[in-house]
Amino acid sequence: MNFKDKVVDLVASQVDLPKEQISQLIERPKNEQMGDYAFPAFTLAKTLHKNPALIAQEIAAELTSVDFAKIEAVGPYVNFAINHQKLISQTLSEVLAQQNHFGDQKLGEGNVPIDMSSPNIAKPMSMGHLRSTVIGNSIAETLKKVGYTPIKINHLGDYGTQFGKLISAYKHWGNEEDVKKDPIMNLFKYYVKFHEEAEKHPELEDEGRAWFKKLEDGDPEAVKLWQWFRDVSLEDFKRIYHELGIEFDSYKGEAFFNDKMQPVIDELKEKGLLHESRGAQVVDMGEDENPAMIVKSDGTSIYLTRDLAAAIYRMKTYHFVKMLYVVGNEQAHHFVELKTVLKKMGYDWADEIYHVPFGLITQNGKKLSTRKGNVVFLDQVLQDAVSLARKQIDAKNPALANKDQVAHDVGVGAVIFHDLKNDRVENFDFDLDEVVRFEGDTGPYVQYTNARAQSVLRKAAALNEQPSLDAQIIDDDWAFSVAKALADFPRIVARSSDKFEPSVIAKYALDVAKKFNKYYANVKILVEDKQINARLALVQATSIVLTEALRLLGVNAPKEM
Ligand code: ARG
C-alpha cells in the first residue's frame, strides 16, 4: 500500500467523508520540511461549525502510525511526514520481491489496436514515421503493463494516386537492376523526378492518374509493378524495425481495404449520408465545415474511405475497447472527419477512437519534406548514432567485452529516448551529437546510470556481499530521495498509460537517474559495515526500475557500458 493511501485511511478513521473525496483533498505541503502530505480541514469547517485550525488539531491529536514520523496540525492543515525508514524498507522490499513486475496494475482490459508507423511504400521512412513507431511501441508496452492487450498495426501507405505516378515514372526512367540494388532510394528518385518533370509537362499528371485507374481496375502490368514496389519497400522497412527492435501484429495496409470500401459506400448511401457535390460523393460535416470526400469525381477512392473501412474491419475483428492512431498533428482534421462519419453512421464506438498526435521534427530549424527531396534517411541516422556511441564507449571503456551490441543498444536507444523525452505534441530539432551524449537529459545518461548500478553490484558480489533488507536499514536523506522516487513508479505508469504519453516515463527515468547519481556521489556504498546490504538493495531496486522504465520506452539497458 502506498503512503498516500495510508494517509487516506488515517484521515478516514477520524472524519466522516468518503475515501475518494479525502484522496482528492490531500495536498503536497509547500515545502518538504513540513511533511509529505497535507489534509486541509476547510471542507469540514462548514458541516462541523468549527474553526478549521481547531478541527486539524483534533484530528492530529487522535492519529499515530508507525508509517509516519510526524503527524501534526499546522494552521488548518494536518501534515504527515513519512517515516523515512519505513518508506525505504517498504519500497525496496516491494521492488526486490516484484522485480520487473513492480508497477504492474489492472487499469483496464481488452483489445486496443494501435495504428502506428504506417510509412508509405516506395518512399524513405521519414522522421515522422520514426516518431509514430517509437511512440506507438511505448504506448503498447505501457498499456500491456496496466492490463490491456495492445495490437500493433502497421497501416502501410501502399495505395493511392501516388502509385499511379510512381508506375508512370518507372515506365519513363526506371530500371529493374537499380530497383533491385537499392529499392527505396531509386523508387524515390523516380518519384521526385516525376514531380520535377510534371511541372514542365503537366500532361504527366494525367498519365499518372490513368495508371492509378488501371491499378484500381486490376490491370495485370500495373498490379505486378505495384506488388513488386510493395514487396521491396516492406523488406527495407523491416530492416529498420529490426534495428529498433520493434515488431508488428499486422501489416494490413491501405490496399487490403480496396474490396472493403464499396460496402461502406453502400452503407453510407443507405443511411442517407452521401450526396453529390461537383461530381464527387461527400458526407456533410456540419455548418461551417467542408464536407468530407468519400469518392472522387473520377470514381477513384481515397484515404478517408480506406480508413473508414479499416476502422469497421478492426471493430469486427478485434472488438476493441479503444483504438489509437499515432499519427502526426497535421492529420488532426482527417481523424476528426473519420470519427464524425463513423458517429453519423451510428457507430458509438467511435467515441473510443483516439488520435494520438505528435509534433514535427526539424533539422537546423527546417521542416523536412519527402516531396522536395529534403529528407533524412533513417537507416543512416541509426547507423550514425551507433558509431557515435561506439566512439564514446571506445574512449570510456575500451576493454568492454561485447562492444558492438552495447554500441547498438546505446546508439539506437539514444535516438528512441530523445524522441520520447519531450511531450509528444512538441516540435523539436534533431541534432545527433546532442542525442547521443552520455551526459545531460539523454538515453545514454540513463543507461549509463543503470550500468553504474550494475557495476556496483558486481563489485559487491566479488566481496561476497548481496542486496538484502534483513538486517540493518538505511534512512539517510539521499537514500530517501531515491526510494521516494522509486515508490512513485506505479503512479507514473498509470499516468503515462492514461494520457498515451511516453514522456511521463522518460522524464521519470531521468529523475530517478539524477537522484541515484546524487546518492552515488554522496554515500560510500561498498564499505563493509552493517548497512552495506541495505545500500545494495537500494542500488538493485534502482537498476530494476530504470531497466523497466527503459523497457517501456523500447530502450535496452546494457549491464555494462
Ligand atoms: N501513411 C500515412 C502517412 O504517411 C499514415 C497513415 C496513418 N494511419 C491511418 N490509418 N491513416 O501519412
Residues whose N, C-alpha, C, O or C-beta is under 5 A from the ligand:
A	BS01	LIG	D115 S118 P119 N120 H155 G157 D307 V327
